[in-house]
Amino acid sequence: MTSLLPVAFLGGNGHCAARLAAARPFLEEIDLDEVPYPGFEDRPRAGSFDDFSTAVSQHLRRTAPAMVYAMGIGGLLALCLRARGELIGTPLLLQAPILWGLEHRWMPRLMRRGPVRQGLGKLFATPAFQRWFAAKTFTHRPALPVLAAFFDGYARCPAAPDLFAWLAPPLLRVLERDLAARPTALAEIQLWWGGRDRVVALRELEWTRTALGARWPVRVFPAWGHYPMIDDPAGWARELNGAVAPAG
């Protein structure tokens, strides 16, 4: 019997299990482990970003993944762990990561204002906002139960405002220093991007390249948006199956 290859999944803000549910049946020889973030899906919040990162780190040390797939803010979290000397030697596959674009994107700038940040949950619960967000974000409108579960992920994520406060320019300055002192932390990283991603534009990668001097290989999937595991579960799983096969 072939053992399953352990792959850790670092999700984006508001991540919930429903985002991967439709893709799981198509995964082959992969044990996809959604790393449990503090403050997500009714879990207790962390008191600081260091506590948040430590909880994620402890989980990864216990599970010892052969590869880490990280999307959105999960990509920045993966780099934070690398800067601490963790996950060195573990391949990282970053899909549309939100990295040094944090300094330029309008929503993170807006969410650094306390009163606005605290209203994030109510915003994602507003039907008008949900309709706008779905039309902008998904290449194929998901079924209503999937959409409801997606937005419920934000409703059950009191840590979402915390991440907007923690993941800010001062953190990037620390990362620049720490990653420069640990060159191996920038090795074994590849990127995937959706050609129709309207959440994180590929041009944002240039800001990261300028800051870190990293030239990671990038593969663009023309038909993908920001959530290919929801838009095309079978297609996304097929690509992930192929990506992890060499590591098996």
Secondary structure in CASP SS format (residue, H / E / C, confidence):
PFRMAT SS
TARGET T0000
AUTHOR 0000-0000-0000
METHOD secondary structure of the structure
MODEL  1
M C 1.00
T C 1.00
S C 1.00
L C 1.00
L E 1.00
P E 1.00
V E 1.00
A E 1.00
F E 1.00
L E 1.00
G C 1.00
G C 1.00
N C 1.00
G C 1.00
H C 1.00
C C 1.00
A C 1.00
A H 1.00
R H 1.00
L H 1.00
A H 1.00
A C 1.00
A C 1.00
R H 1.00
P H 1.00
F H 1.00
L C 1.00
E C 1.00
E C 1.00
I E 1.00
D E 1.00
L E 1.00
D E 1.00
E E 1.00
V C 1.00
P C 1.00
Y C 1.00
P C 1.00
G C 1.00
F C 1.00
E C 1.00
D C 1.00
R C 1.00
P C 1.00
R C 1.00
A C 1.00
G C 1.00
S C 1.00
F H 1.00
D H 1.00
D H 1.00
F H 1.00
S H 1.00
T H 1.00
A H 1.00
V H 1.00
S H 1.00
Q H 1.00
H H 1.00
L H 1.00
R H 1.00
R H 1.00
T H 1.00
A C 1.00
P C 1.00
A C 1.00
M E 1.00
V E 1.00
Y E 1.00
A E 1.00
M E 1.00
G E 1.00
I H 1.00
G H 1.00
G H 1.00
L H 1.00
L H 1.00
A H 1.00
L H 1.00
C H 1.00
L H 1.00
R H 1.00
A H 1.00
R C 1.00
G C 1.00
E C 1.00
L C 1.00
I C 1.00
G C 1.00
T C 1.00
P C 1.00
L E 1.00
L E 1.00
L E 1.00
Q E 1.00
A E 1.00
P E 1.00
I C 1.00
L C 1.00
W H 1.00
G H 1.00
L H 1.00
E H 1.00
H C 1.00
R C 1.00
W H 1.00
M H 1.00
P H 1.00
R H 1.00
L H 1.00
M H 1.00
R C 1.00
R C 1.00
G H 1.00
P H 1.00
V H 1.00
R H 1.00
Q H 1.00
G C 1.00
L H 1.00
G H 1.00
K H 1.00
L H 1.00
F H 1.00
A C 1.00
T C 1.00
P H 1.00
A H 1.00
F H 1.00
Q H 1.00
R H 1.00
W H 1.00
F H 1.00
A H 1.00
A H 1.00
K H 1.00
T H 1.00
F C 1.00
T C 1.00
H C 1.00
R C 1.00
P C 1.00
A C 1.00
L H 1.00
P H 1.00
V H 1.00
L H 1.00
A H 1.00
A H 1.00
F H 1.00
F H 1.00
D H 1.00
G H 1.00
Y H 1.00
A H 1.00
R C 1.00
C C 1.00
P C 1.00
A C 1.00
A H 1.00
P H 1.00
D H 1.00
L H 1.00
F H 1.00
A H 1.00
W H 1.00
L C 1.00
A C 1.00
P H 1.00
P H 1.00
L H 1.00
L H 1.00
R H 1.00
V H 1.00
L H 1.00
E H 1.00
R H 1.00
D H 1.00
L H 1.00
A H 1.00
A C 1.00
R C 1.00
P H 1.00
T H 1.00
A H 1.00
L H 1.00
A C 1.00
E C 1.00
I E 1.00
Q E 1.00
L E 1.00
W E 1.00
W E 1.00
G E 1.00
G C 1.00
R C 1.00
D C 1.00
R C 1.00
V C 1.00
V C 1.00
A C 1.00
L H 1.00
R H 1.00
E H 1.00
L H 1.00
E H 1.00
W H 1.00
T H 1.00
R H 1.00
T H 1.00
A H 1.00
L H 1.00
G C 1.00
A C 1.00
R C 1.00
W C 1.00
P C 1.00
V E 1.00
R E 1.00
V E 1.00
F E 1.00
P C 1.00
A C 1.00
W C 1.00
G C 1.00
H C 1.00
Y C 1.00
P H 1.00
M H 1.00
I H 1.00
D H 1.00
D C 1.00
P H 1.00
A H 1.00
G H 1.00
W H 1.00
A H 1.00
R H 1.00
E H 1.00
L H 1.00
N H 1.00
G H 1.00
A H 1.00
V H 1.00
A H 1.00
P H 1.00
A H 1.00
G C 1.00
END
